[in-house]
Amino acid sequence: MAILKIQHSLCILLVFLIQFSSLQLPSHGYTVPDNYFINCGSDSTISENGKNYVRESILKTSFGSSNTERSESQVPSPLYQTARIFRSESSYEFSIDTNGTYLVRLHFFAFSSPSNLSSARFNVSVPGFWLLQNSDVRNYTNNNSALVKEFYMQISPPSFRITFRPLPSSFAFVNAIELFILPLHLISNIVSRFTYSANIGSLNSYSGLYSRVLETKHRLNVGGQRVNDSLLRNWNPDDSYISNKENAKNRSPYPGQILYRVDDDHDGPNANKFTAPSDVYGTAREINNSSASARNITWALPVDNNTDHLLRLHFCDYWNPQSGLTYFDLSIYDTHVMSVNDYNDTDVSKELPAPYYYDFVVRSDSSGFMKVSIEPDASASIPNAFLNGLEIMKVIETSSSVPLDLGSGSSHNSLPVVLGSVVGGLVLVFVVVILGFLWRFKMRKEKPVENSDWLPIPITAGGSSHSRLTDGTSHGSPLPNINLGLKIPLIDLQLATKNFHASQLIGKGGFGNVYKGILRNGMIVAVKRSQPGSGQGLPEFQTEIMVLSKIRHRHLVSLIGYCDERFEMILVYEYMEKGTLRDHLYNTKLPSLPWKQRLEICIGAARGLHYLHKGAAGGIIHRDVKSTNILLDENLVAKVADFGLSRSGPLDTQSYVSTGVKGTFGYLDPEYFRSQQLTEKSDVYSFGVVLLEVLCARAVIDPSLPRDQINLAEWGMLCKNKEILQEIIDPSIKDQIDQNSLRKFSDTVEKCLQEDGSDRPSMGDVLWDLEYALQLQRGANAIQREPYEDSSSSVSASLQLPNVRRLPSLSTLSEADDSIVMGDESDSAVDSVFSQLKIDDAR
């Protein structure tokens, strides 16, 4: 018994020692380690920035189809003389012996080569995270400068893998890789989160940076020149990011080295020598007191929309004629955050010079910029404000869509791993075979999945190849010209959506459920699956594939593919991150869209519909235009979706299409409802309802309201005729709208909602009027205008809009960024543009 206790104690001690050995020890005497600096695609070692970049053969690699290329022309650095090119999924594996925060840098320079490196499109991942998605380096190549992507992340022993994944029909490449451990506490796990709403801000605790990846977006030496630090980080001048340069002046540089007041492993807010170099803390911008209008200094830096970012602000009061530190106010997005150097902040050293910093996690807004401002405190004896440095890092969340790196792990003693993999693989094959027989036996006894409840599908590599599109059925005829190149195997969609798991569900509609999915190539998609067994939806399914497989437009949702195996009807679209237009209008927790943004969204949707009516051969009538069928991408660009009810437009010999009435109540054209004769003007009516919905931010049918207010279209026109439309406008935008812009917009709505379709404008005319309303809004604060004149008459002489010309309504389709068609398009002759937009050539 005693021997067992001793053995047990020794085991516990051994485990403790192993765990202790993997901890990162304090960083006294820290220097940047030699591992790892990799010169990719080369067998030689080069020296750069005091480090030796060695050949990649020292690493464990897993290259699929791969080759190297060398530049024969001049490059910015010897580091970019060679590149490793990946034609298929490939990875580098690094041995890790210490747990801690690591810095990963990836270098890309697309030198001139047979592969045309600037055309590369690829993803880069590490376990659990996408570092890069749909990456390209064209802009940086044009500037003859390298693209260097930098990331902070927690890494644990024994190994770490970086994987490059080319997109379909493309390739990936990399010139150099750096990976090394950082000093302790350079990044803290717990920081402050700043939230803001309606100019009211609050600070709370944010925990969990160590479970995320940080990507460097900006690192600025405010008031100084470009410098490098001991961690090989570049600090760039801030000149191009100041919004009000006249309010700022450069503080005289500190004469000497800044003295750091804390040890190298200190965890803020006092800075140590690794936080930022002396050259950053020794320069600053401060308020230009000689300018009477200098109330604050504001920096605006481009960032990803609606995304968490770590904002680090560096301060150093190295010259101060008053007692104590200079105190002033800090704001983010024009919302007060804190008083810097407040007397209550006892954590900051009061000795001069005093280098320190503050960290905040801030969620960016939809403007595409992070705004930071400093403003003097008027109560100070000598009011002033200053900033020495600024860093912004994007917070990357873990993603379940990152494919598993099955080969990751220690490369030592690999024989047991190999034997275990072989045995495990044989067992797995045996189990799959048995399950396959059981499944087929079960399927023979049960009804087809078409008649079963809506449940996830058993994931198998095989299965019936039965196609609802290529086989005739009682519900519809086969499609003679279907684009089979768009077909996606069912097994791929099962894997992409976690077998249609409820956690992936992002929407529901008449056709079925919509799931978020990740395809094998890393592309994020929306997967719309019809309800099995209903026997309905096949005509709509066929129609949507026929329409979307043959047209492309910036403002139409793209079809990625479809699946019709095993009685399934599944459509796969590009993923629209911001959801539907309705999601942003009412019954939502999302922030209200500003009026100008709403106009731009309406214009985008109008362009898409205009292209459908006039740009596709024969014309296409959508037949179900509504706010839930207008989707918004990450940049709030509008795209029309859901073409299941679409019909080919009337031919030149007839003015309408006879068809059964289909659509959505509240948006439905009353003339079409009465006559069952469909024209493109039916879409115009529905779009008019959408415009009114955008203006008022309420449901188009609301039974809870008084009878005369239930139908938005009827109520809106009644209010306009009584000249009280202002009373039903969304209160959140009422003060933003220029009255001339509103008048033009409301007149456009009224034209769209005419009872007689012949009195309604074409979508081209609607588009022109909306663009005119936008121009009026943009010029509202700069130009004094007379009340606008109708679009059919000349523009008021007091309003100079040289770019707004009344052209034939079809001209908008010649915009290069709106329609994507194969073949040459003429920009000079509108009619010739449309003669080329044949549906078979438009993809």
Buried (B, 14 or more C-beta within 10 A) or exposed (E): EEEEEEEEEEEEEEEEEEEEEBEBEEBEEBEBEEBBBBBBBBEEEBEBEEBEBBBBEEBBEBBEEBBBBEBEEEBEBBBBBBBBBBBEBBBBBBBBEBBBBBBBBBBBBBBEBEBEBBEBBBBBBBBBBBBBBBBBBEEBBEEEEBBBBBBBBBBEBEBBBBBBBBBEEBBBBBBBBBBBBBBBBBBBBEBBBBBBEEEEBEEEEBEEBBEBBBBBBBBBBBBBEEBEBEBBBEBBBBEEBBBBEEBBBEBEBBEEEBBBBBBBBBBBBBBBBBBBBBBBBBBBBBBBEEEEEBBBBBBBBEBBBBBBBBBBBBBBBBBBEEEEBBBBBBBBBEBBBBBBBBEEBEEBBBEEBBBBBBBBBBBBBBBBBBBBBBBBBEEBEEBBBBBBBBBBBBBBEEBEBBBEBEBBEBEEEEEEBEEEEEEEEEEEEEEEEEEBEEBEEEBEEEEEBBEEEBEEBBEBEEBEEEBBBBEEEEBBEEBEEBBEEBBBBBBBBBBBBBBBEEEBEBBEEBBBBBBBBBBEBBBBBBBBBBBBBBEBBBEBBBBBBBBBBBBBBBBBBBBBBBBBBBBBBBBBBBBBBBBBBBBBBBEEEEEBBBBBBBBBBBBBBBBBBBBBBBBBBEBBBBBBBBBBBBBBBBEBBBBBBBBBBBBBBBEEEEEBBEBEBBBBEBBBBBBBEEBEBBBBBBBBBBBBBBBBBBBBBBBBBBEEBEEEBBBBBEBBBBBBEEEEBEEBBBEEBEEBBBEBBBBBBBBBBBBBBBEEBEEBBBBBBBBBBBBBBBBBBBBBEEEEBEEBEEBEEEBBEEBEBEEBEBEEBBBBBBEEEBBEBEEEBEEEEBEEBBEBBBBEEBB
